[in-house]
Amino acid sequence: MRRPALVLVCLLALLALPRAAAAANHMLVGFQDDPSFRWRDDRHEQLDEAAAAHADILRTTVYWSRVAPTRPASPSSPFDPAYRFDDLDEMIREAGLRDMDVMLTIWGTPGWANGGRGQNYAPTRMSDLQAFARALASRYSGRYAGYPLVRYFTVWNESNLGQFLSPQYDSSGRPVGARIYAQLYRAAYAGIKAGNSRALVGVGETSARGRDHVLGVSGTQETESPGKFAQLLAQQRPALKFDAWSHHPYPTTLRSLPTERVRWPNVSVALLPQFEQSLAQWFHRRTIPIWVTEYGYQTRPEEPRGVSYAQQASYLRTVLTTLRRLPYVSMFVWFVLRDDPTAAWKSGLIERDGAHKPAYAAFAALARVLDGRNVDAAVKGGTRNPRVQLETTSLLAKDGAGANVSVTYGVKRGSSSVATGAAAIPLAADGTVSFTLRGVTVAKGGTYVATVSLEDINGNVLRRTVTLTGT
């Protein structure tokens, strides 16, 4: 399993665990807020607010139906004239300049691809989705000057709900949603990897709950619980390839506590440990990274049934503190940054008039500590001169691949200085810089903290930390 964000590679005996298996000292933390980040007139100011809150990732939905309102002549080409990527281009570029990564969630079938049945129905030909996914990942692969790099993708939204993927059951009441989703996912995964083989792809994007049977009530959507949906998905053949499971562990009511326990196979925050164990068993893996790609609490008076401002801040602290204890949770996305007059959901950390709710400061304080751009790695005792690879999203956005980056570092074990060093490193096409911590020999049981400064020719500076633990 590849590490979802930062990777440490040792020159000699290598034991760099993926984020899901390492201590959860760091995780990617950010927001989803498409209106604020892509469509509002003050979208740049809202991106500044996200960066000021120490967000390091932004999730956004790629509406296939909007990007490709008509069938493209060359659907695998990232620059086919039928595609409408302008707002996405701008948002990804502006996020990168602020040192924030982006996750793209593909959803919404165009009418031309499924006979006009609706966005929540699969395409008639999965090859259409595969071609679109390839064009999308290729456009943001870092290979084209002026087009930013995207490292993270997921496929469909809340795929266990009929609202987003239908049908969930056939005419006899047998579950079919997982089978349909497996077809969707395989096509999109193949396209994404063809467009950018280094992209990390999350599966599932499951909602927190479902009924696991056809209710038979007019106007009520068909749903499958996330646990049952995942179990059925694991049974599909050929086996699905993925880098993480994406989930939305909302509580059952607008005022339920983040620690609420629900009836399995529904999955709240409290049941994530059981979900992780079950996912590993069903998919026959030692561990599976979990990305929490949507979560939030609505506030009153904006939503009369919501929580108070103080409760929102308290619950945000509770959920992030809880997730931090789970080593396999490597990402957390809050939905949304700001309450928007055009949106029904009122879980913003900023009021409509721009005033910060108390939860904004709570988020910023925790996000600063959790900063997922830093790295933790377990290294085999006795390793000398470990080699480090760090992501530098904003330097890639500002300078482009090949630009020289000045790297300086100091390494401590406890309060004792172990080594210092400096180097000039060219920026790789994927936005990473790789260098050796010379003079460091990692002892078994020892913990080493490297403080790293990265500076480009224009004086733009990034600071990262690397924590190595000898095993």
C-alpha positions in Angstrom: 0.0 0.0 0.0 1.5 3.4 -1.0 1.6 6.1 1.6 -1.3 8.5 1.0 0.8 11.6 1.4 4.4 11.9 2.4 6.9 9.0 1.9 10.1 8.3 3.6 12.5 6.0 1.8 15.6 4.6 3.5 18.8 3.9 1.6 19.6 0.7 3.4 17.2 -1.6 5.2 13.8 -0.1 4.4 10.8 -0.1 6.8 8.8 3.0 6.0 5.2 2.1 7.0 2.2 3.7 5.2 0.3 6.3 7.1 -2.4 3.8 7.9 0.1 1.7 9.9 2.1 4.5 11.5 1.3 6.6 14.5 -1.5 9.0 13.7 0.5 12.1 14.7 -0.3 13.7 11.4 -3.2 13.5 9.0 -4.4 15.6 6.1 -7.1 17.9 7.3 -9.3 20.2 5.2 -12.6 21.3 3.7 -15.2 20.7 1.0 -17.1 23.7 -0.1 -17.6 23.9 -3.8 -19.6 27.2 -3.9 -17.1 29.0 -1.7 -14.0 27.7 -3.5 -15.2 27.5 -7.1 -18.2 29.7 -7.9 -18.6 32.7 -5.5 -17.2 36.1 -6.5 -15.1 36.1 -3.3 -13.7 32.5 -3.8 -10.1 33.6 -3.6 -10.8 35.1 -0.2 -12.4 31.9 1.0 -9.4 29.9 -0.2 -7.3 32.3 1.9 -9.6 31.5 4.9 -9.1 27.8 4.4 -5.3 28.2 4.2 -5.3 30.5 7.3 -7.1 27.6 9.1 -4.1 25.4 8.3 -6.1 23.2 5.9 -3.8 21.1 3.8 -6.4 19.4 1.5 -9.6 20.5 -0.3 -12.1 18.0 -1.6 -14.3 19.0 -4.6 -16.9 17.2 -6.7 -16.2 16.8 -10.4 -19.6 16.7 -12.0 -19.1 14.6 -15.1 -22.4 15.9 -16.4 -21.3 19.5 -16.2 -17.8 19.1 -17.4 -19.0 17.1 -20.4 -22.5 18.3 -21.3 -22.0 16.9 -24.8 -20.2 13.8 -25.9 -16.5 14.6 -26.6 -15.0 13.7 -29.9 -11.8 12.5 -28.2 -13.0 11.6 -24.7 -9.6 10.5 -23.3 -8.0 13.8 -24.3 -7.7 16.2 -21.4 -8.1 19.1 -23.8 -11.1 18.0 -25.9 -13.1 21.2 -26.6 -16.3 19.6 -25.3 -14.9 19.6 -21.8 -15.5 22.6 -19.4 -12.8 22.5 -16.8 -12.3 26.3 -16.3 -13.6 26.6 -12.7 -11.8 23.4 -11.7 -8.6 24.6 -13.3 -8.7 27.8 -11.3 -9.6 26.2 -8.0 -6.9 23.6 -8.2 -4.3 26.2 -9.2 -5.2 28.6 -6.5 -5.3 25.9 -3.9 -1.8 24.8 -4.9 -0.4 28.4 -4.6 -1.7 28.3 -1.0 0.1 24.9 -0.4 -3.2 22.9 -0.3 -3.6 19.6 -2.1 -6.9 18.8 -3.8 -9.0 15.6 -3.9 -11.4 15.2 -6.9 -14.5 13.1 -6.5 -16.0 12.0 -9.8 -19.9 11.9 -9.8 -22.9 12.5 -12.1 -23.5 10.7 -15.4 -24.3 12.9 -18.4 -27.6 12.3 -20.1 -25.8 11.4 -23.3 -24.0 8.6 -21.5 -27.0 6.8 -20.0 -30.0 7.6 -22.1 -31.1 10.5 -19.9 -31.9 8.4 -16.9 -30.4 10.9 -14.4 -27.0 11.6 -12.9 -27.4 8.9 -10.3 -27.6 6.1 -12.8 -24.5 4.4 -14.2 -23.4 5.0 -17.8 -24.6 2.5 -20.5 -21.0 2.0 -21.5 -18.4 2.0 -18.7 -15.8 2.9 -21.3 -17.3 6.4 -21.4 -16.5 6.8 -17.7 -13.1 5.3 -18.1 -12.2 7.7 -20.8 -13.4 10.7 -18.8 -11.5 9.6 -15.7 -8.4 9.3 -17.9 -8.8 12.8 -19.3 -9.3 14.2 -15.8 -6.3 12.5 -14.2 -4.1 13.3 -17.2 -5.1 17.0 -17.2 -4.0 17.2 -13.6 -1.0 14.8 -13.8 1.6 17.6 -13.7 2.7 16.7 -17.2 1.2 19.9 -18.8 2.7 23.3 -18.1 0.2 25.6 -16.3 -2.1 22.7 -15.2 -1.6 21.8 -11.6 -1.0 18.3 -10.1 -3.8 16.4 -8.3 -2.7 13.4 -6.2 -6.1 12.3 -4.7 -9.2 10.9 -6.3 -12.4 9.2 -5.3 -15.2 7.7 -7.3 -18.8 8.6 -6.9 -20.4 10.1 -3.8 -22.3 8.1 -1.1 -22.5 5.2 -3.4 -24.7 3.2 -0.9 -27.6 5.7 -1.3 -30.1 5.7 -4.1 -29.9 9.5 -4.2 -26.4 9.2 -5.7 -26.4 5.7 -7.2 -29.5 3.8 -8.4 -30.8 1.2 -8.3 -29.6 -0.2 -5.0 -32.0 -3.3 -5.4 -33.5 -5.2 -8.2 -37.2 -5.9 -8.8 -36.9 -8.9 -6.5 -35.4 -6.9 -3.6 -31.9 -8.3 -4.1 -29.0 -5.8 -3.5 -27.4 -4.7 -6.8 -25.8 -1.4 -5.8 -22.4 -2.8 -4.9 -22.2 -4.7 -8.2 -23.0 -1.6 -10.2 -20.6 0.5 -8.1 -17.8 -2.1 -8.7 -18.3 -1.7 -12.4 -18.2 2.1 -12.1 -15.2 2.1 -9.8 -13.2 -0.3 -12.0 -13.7 1.9 -15.0 -12.8 5.1 -13.2 -9.8 3.5 -11.5 -8.4 2.2 -14.7 -8.9 5.7 -16.3 -7.3 7.6 -13.4 -4.3 5.3 -13.3 -3.9 5.5 -17.1 -3.9 9.3 -16.8 -1.6 9.4 -13.8 -0.2 6.2 -12.4 0.9 7.9 -9.2 -2.6 9.1 -8.3 -4.1 7.7 -5.1 -7.7 6.5 -5.5 -10.2 6.0 -2.7 -13.1 3.6 -3.0 -16.6 3.7 -1.4 -17.3 7.3 -0.4 -20.0 5.6 1.7 -22.7 7.3 3.7 -22.9 6.5 7.4 -26.1 4.5 7.3 -28.6 2.5 5.3 -31.5 0.1 5.8 -30.3 -3.0 3.9 -33.7 -3.7 2.5 -36.3 -2.2 0.2 -38.6 -0.1 2.2 -41.4 0.1 -0.4 -42.5 3.6 0.6 -43.0 6.0 -2.2 -40.5 8.9 -2.2 -38.1 7.1 0.1 -34.7 6.3 -1.4 -33.2 2.9 -1.5 -30.2 2.6 0.8 -27.6 0.0 1.9 -25.6 0.2 5.1 -21.9 1.0 4.6 -20.9 -2.3 6.3 -23.1 -4.4 4.1 -22.2 -2.4 1.0 -18.5 -2.9 1.7 -18.9 -6.6 2.3 -20.7 -7.0 -0.9 -18.2 -4.9 -2.8 -15.4 -7.2 -1.5 -17.1 -10.2 -3.0 -17.1 -8.6 -6.5 -14.6 -10.2 -9.0 -12.1 -9.3 -10.2 -11.0 -7.9 -6.8 -11.0 -4.1 -6.6 -7.8 -2.2 -6.3 -7.7 0.9 -4.2 -5.5 3.1 -1.9 -8.0 3.9 0.8 -11.7 3.5 1.8 -13.5 6.8 1.9 -16.4 7.2 4.4 -18.7 9.9 5.8 -19.3 8.9 9.5 -22.0 11.4 10.3 -24.1 10.9 13.6 -27.7 9.8 13.2 -29.2 13.2 14.1 -28.1 16.8 13.8 -27.4 16.9 17.6 -26.0 13.4 18.3 -22.6 13.3 19.9 -19.6 12.5 17.8 -19.0 9.5 20.2 -22.5 8.1 19.4 -22.5 4.3 18.9 -24.9 3.1 16.2 -26.2 -0.3 15.2 -23.7 -2.2 13.0 -23.4 -2.4 10.0 -24.0 1.4 10.1 -20.8 3.2 10.8 -20.4 6.3 12.9 -17.0 7.6 14.2 -17.3 5.3 17.2 -17.6 2.2 14.9 -14.6 3.1 12.7 -12.4 0.5 14.5 -14.9 -2.3 13.8 -15.2 -1.0 10.2 -11.4 -1.0 9.8 -11.1 -4.6 11.1 -14.0 -5.8 8.9 -12.6 -4.0 5.8 -9.2 -5.7 6.3 -10.9 -9.1 6.7 -13.2 -8.7 3.7 -10.5 -7.4 1.4 -7.8 -9.7 2.7 -5.4 -7.0 3.7 -3.4 -6.3 6.8 -4.7 -2.8 7.1 -6.7 -0.4 5.0 -6.3 3.4 5.2 -9.6 5.3 5.9 -10.2 8.7 4.5 -13.0 10.6 6.3 -14.0 12.7 3.3 -17.1 14.4 4.7 -18.2 15.4 8.2 -19.8 18.3 9.9 -22.3 19.8 12.4 -24.9 22.4 11.4 -25.5 25.3 13.8 -28.5 27.2 14.9 -30.0 29.7 14.3 -29.0 29.0 10.7 -30.5 25.5 11.1 -33.1 25.5 13.9 -32.4 21.8 14.7 -28.7 22.3 14.8 -26.2 22.6 17.6 -25.0 25.8 19.3 -21.8 27.5 18.1 -20.1 26.3 21.3 -21.2 22.8 20.8 -20.0 22.8 17.2 -16.5 23.8 18.3 -16.6 21.2 21.1 -17.8 18.4 18.8 -15.2 19.3 16.2 -12.4 19.0 18.8 -13.9 15.7 20.0 -14.0 14.1 16.5 -10.5 15.2 15.5 -9.1 14.1 18.8 -10.8 10.7 18.4 -9.7 10.2 14.9 -6.1 11.1 15.8 -6.0 8.0 18.0 -6.9 5.8 15.0 -3.6 5.1 13.1 -5.4 4.1 9.9 -7.3 7.3 9.6 -5.2 9.5 7.3 -7.6 12.3 6.2 -10.4 14.4 7.6 -12.6 16.7 5.5 -15.1 19.1 7.1 -18.2 20.1 5.2 -18.4 23.1 4.7 -16.1 26.2 5.3 -18.8 28.9 5.1 -22.5 29.0 5.3 -23.8 29.9 1.9 -27.2 31.5 1.1 -27.6 29.2 -1.9 -27.0 26.0 0.1 -29.3 24.3 2.5 -26.5 22.8 4.6 -25.3 25.2 7.4 -22.3 23.5 9.0 -19.8 26.3 8.1 -17.1 27.5 10.4 -17.7 31.0 9.1 -21.0 32.8 9.1 -22.6 34.2 5.9 -21.3 37.7 6.8 -17.8 36.4 7.2 -17.6 36.3 11.0 -15.8 33.3 12.4 -17.7 30.8 14.6 -15.7 29.4 17.5 -15.2 26.2 15.6 -13.0 28.0 13.1 -10.3 28.6 15.8 -10.8 25.1 17.1 -10.2 23.6 13.6 -7.2 25.8 13.0 -5.5 24.9 16.2 -5.9 21.1 15.6 -5.1 21.3 11.9 -1.8 23.1 12.7 -0.8 20.2 14.9 -2.0 17.4 12.7 -0.5 18.9 9.5 -0.5 16.0 7.1 2.3 17.4 5.0 4.7 16.4 7.8 5.8 12.7 7.9 6.1 10.0 10.5 7.9 6.8 9.6 9.2 3.6 11.3 12.7 2.8 10.2 14.7 -0.4 10.9 17.2 0.1 13.7 20.7 0.6 12.4 19.7 2.4 9.2 22.3 5.0 8.3 21.6 8.2 6.3 17.9 7.7 5.7 16.6 9.3 2.5 13.6 11.6 2.8 10.9 12.6 0.2 8.7 15.5 0.9 5.8 17.0 -1.0 6.0 20.8 -1.8 2.6 21.6 -3.3 3.0 25.4 -3.4 6.6 25.4 -4.7 5.5 23.2 -7.6 2.6 25.5 -8.3 4.8 28.6 -8.2 8.0 27.4 -9.8 7.2 24.2 -11.8 9.1 21.0 -12.1 12.9 21.2 -12.3 13.2 24.4 -10.2 16.0 24.2 -7.6 14.9 24.1 -4.0 17.3 25.0 -1.2 16.9 22.4 1.6 18.3 22.9 5.1 17.6 20.6 8.0 18.5 19.9 11.6 17.9 16.5 13.3 17.4 16.0 17.1 17.0 13.0 19.3 15.2 14.4 22.3 17.0 17.7 23.2 20.3 16.6 21.6 21.4 17.7 18.1 22.3 14.8 15.9 23.0 16.3 12.5 22.5 19.3 10.3 22.8 19.7 6.6 21.9 21.5 3.4 21.5 20.7 -0.3 20.1 22.2 -3.5 17.5 19.8 -4.9 15.6 20.0 -8.2 11.8 19.8 -7.8 10.5 16.5 -9.3 7.5 16.4 -11.7 5.2 15.2 -8.9 6.2 18.2 -6.6 8.5 16.2 -4.3 12.1 16.8 -3.2 14.3 13.9 -2.1 17.4 14.2 0.0 19.5 12.3 2.5 19.7 13.1 6.2 23.5 12.7 6.4 25.1 11.9 9.7 22.0 10.1 11.1 22.0 6.5 12.2 18.6 5.4 13.5 18.9 3.4 16.7 16.3 0.8 17.6 13.8 2.4 19.9 15.1 5.9 19.2 12.9 8.8 17.9 14.5 11.4 15.7 12.8 14.7 14.6 14.1 16.5 11.5 13.1 20.1 11.1 13.3 20.9 7.4 13.2 24.3 5.6 12.6 24.4 1.8 13.1 27.6 -0.1 12.9 28.5 -3.8 14.8 31.1 -5.7 12.1 33.7 -5.1 12.2 33.4 -1.3 9.1 31.2 -0.9 9.7 29.1 2.2 8.0 25.9 3.4 8.7 24.2 6.7 8.2 20.5 7.4 9.0 18.0 10.1 10.0 14.4 9.7 9.8 12.0 12.6 11.7 8.7 12.5 11.2 5.9 14.9 13.7 3.1 15.1 12.2 -0.4 15.1 
